[in-house]
């Protein structure tokens, strides 16, 4: 392995690169640099490394290339990298480093860190071919990068080999994103049987919610919250945020607000909790407080979902010029950041319908879950293809997921093809949980119901 003996001129060059490029670009540049040094060519500059590449030198060198930063995770990355380079057997350090890179990716919204985590897994496989620890880490990276079919393959390999709770969790996650909920339920049940804890309860809760069982989801997510610990603040904050959303849908605003309090007490800048809090405040008509929460959320996590909600809050408060600025950022980065939500946004706004449709169609190649089917149906409707949209909408509704936006879209599509009774049914269902919609969606829903 090269990492323990990188020569001085290589190390200084790497440090210079790190100052000049982002993590994702850094990965591409450093692969090119190392390939030129050790293979005599530059043909890896555009490559995404996979298991079949087995880049024995490059993967270890990239994973352990010096990392800078002042944050807690940055310091932990640097510590593990240093220890991995000085210890006789760095297996444990490489595995832990990979998971810290995963955490860094989630918190920074920089997918380059997922690729660095993948390099840790590949480096582990060099030392221990077909290591289960490496397979699990790489499987989670593939899932995070929306390569769900590949993640499923690795998960099935793990399940066949050792059958741990985490293996079944990865398998259930990959199956769920592909819309195979019955199979996912079996995997999650195995996970709960093997290890009833926060991870298994929260997954089972989400599956219950997807199947339209809100009370069951609430019961399980409360069990997950009781099993949480401040020692894993990220996981605990995520669980309390899910609890807040379920309580909000159940009409328990005070309990929902309390759950966001709990999440933010664990992590004061936890963007999903701030988003949930801002949406609750919008429904309560507390515009200033909503804007404050949503602005923080959008700065921490500038994804379309966050920017969309922030722009809506500004619009409601009469700050239209500021809303346009946020929407301009959304339009600029949305397709790359989150194609599915961006497609929904464009279709809702009635803008760039062809772009929305292309994005939704591309997403469906990777996953066929309820919300991707809905995004495609909604984009088709915006493109004037209401009959085709109706077909996909029926597939989206087949799991009986109780989701206000899903019902609103179903009503609109039914109305477009003249199914008035059907449209009224879905509009009424959407109205029963309209607090889950954004202000502009609630306004449009009210207008359509009145028209019918």
C-alpha positions, 0 to 999 in steps of 0.5 A: 500500500502506498499510503504509508510511504507517500514521498514528500513531493507527492504529499506537497502536491496533494496538499496544494490540490486540496487548497484549490479544489472541492472534495469531489473535484479533488478526487478526480484530480488526485486520481489523475495525478496518482495514475500519472505517477504510478501507471504512466498515463492520465486515463483515470481522470474522468473515471468513477472507481468501482469494485471491478477496477481494484485500484490497489495503489490509488484507492489507498492513497486517495483515502489517506490523502491529507485532509484539512478542516477545523470541524469535529469530523474533519479532525477525526478524519485526519486522526484516523488517516494518520493512525492508518498510515502508522499502524501495522494493520490499518483495517479498523481505521480504514473502516471507521474512516469510511463511515466518517466520510459518509457522515461528512458527506451527509452533513456537508451535502458534498457527494465527493465524500461518498466517493472517498468513503468508497475508496476506503472500502476498496482499500480494505478489499485490497487487504482483505478480499471480499471483506464483509465490512468493506462490502457493507460500507460500499453498499451504503455508499452506492445507496447514498449515490442512488445506485440502488440496484448495485447496492442490492447486489452487495446486500444480497451477498452480505445476507447470504454470507453472514445475515447481520442486522445491518446487512438486512437494513441495507437490503431493505433500503435498496429494495424500498427505493426501487418500490419493492415494499413487500420485499423490503418489509421482509428484510426490515422484519429480519432486521428488527428480529435480529436487533430491535433498536433505533435503526430497525424501528425507524426503518419499520416506521417509515415502511408503515407510513409508506403503506398508509399506516400512520398510527403504526408508524407513530408507534414504531418511531416513538420506540426508535426515539426511546432507543436513541442516545445523545452519543449518536446525535445524528441518528437521534436527531433524524428520528425526532425529525421523523417523529415531528413529521408524523405528529404534524400529519396526525394534527398534533402540532404541539407534539410535532414542535416538541419533537423538533425541539428535541432534534435541535437540542441534539444538533442545533443546526440539523437542517431536516429539523429546521425544515420541519420546524419552518413548515409547522410555523408557516401553517401556524401563520408565524411568518418571521419565525418560519423564515428564520428557521427555513433560511438556516435550513436552506443555507445548511442544506441547499437542496431544492426541497429546502429552497422551495419551502424557504421561497414559499415562506418569503412569498407569504410574508410579502418578500417577493423579491427575496423569494425570486433570488432563492428561486433563481438559485434553485433553478440554477442548481436544482437539476444536479442537486436533486433531480426528482424534487426539481422536476416536481418544482418545475411541474408545479410552477408550470416551467420547463415542462420538458426538462421536468419530464426528462429528469423524472424519466431518468430518475425512474431508471434508478428507482420506482418508488411511490414518489418517483412515480408521482414525480413522473406523473406530475411532470407528464401532466405538466407536459400535456400528457394527462392520460399517460400521467393517470397511468403512472399516478395509479401506480403511485397510489397503489401502496396507499401511502397517505401523502397530501401532495400525492393526493393533490396531484392525483386530484389534479390529474383526474380533473384534467381527464374529466374524472370529476368524482375521482378528482373530488375524492383525491382533493378531499383526501388532500384537504384532510391533511393539507397542513403537509402542503406548501402554501401555494399548493394549499391555495391551488387545492382550495381553488380546485375544490371550489371549482368542483 
